[in-house]
């Protein structure tokens, strides 16, 4: 799916569509920072909130990800 066709995870006010908390501080966690093809997860940092989504990273062919 093209990026412009993907549904947004935040509403027009900048809040998460799932839990309603501000979307900006949600945490993106990669399962393996040396291999983003393994995906990751998105979590809400608000204490007691169970908002959680698994992620896949759409890396284009021949796109290099450098690590420190």
N, C-alpha and C positions, 0 to 999 in steps of 0.2 A: 504494500500500500504506500502510495506517495505521501510524503510528510504533510502536504497541504490537505490531503483527504483523511488523515487520521483524526479521530475524535479527540478533542481537548480533554485533559484530565482536570482542568480547573474551570470554574464558571466565570461569568463576566465581571464578578467582583474580586476575582483572584483567590477564591476559596476552592478547596478540593470538592469535587462532585460526589465523592463517596462519603466523606466524614464531615464536611462543612468547615473544617479548620483551615486557616490560611495555607495555601498550597506552597508558597515560596520556601518555608523551612522544611518541607518534606525531604527525606534523605534518600539518595540514590546510592545503593550499595552493589558493587560488582562482586560476583561470586569468585572471580579470579582476575585480578588486575593485569595479569600478563596475557590473558586470553579472554577478551570480551565476548567471544562467541558463546561462552558458557552462560551468558545472561546475568541477571541480577534481580534486585528487588527494590521496591519503593515503599518506604515506611513513614508514617506520621510520627513526629517527635513529641506530640502532646501526651503527657503521662495519662495512662489508662485508655488511650485510644488504640483500637485494634486495626486501624486502616493499614492494609498491606496489599501490594500487587507485585506479581512477578513481572520481570522485564526481559525483553530481548533487545539487543543493540543491533541496529541496522547499519552494519559496516559495509561500505561499498567495496567492490573488488579492487585490490591493489592499494587500499587505504591502509596506511601504517599508523600504528599507535605507539608513541614512544613513551617509555617509562624513565623515571629518574634513576 
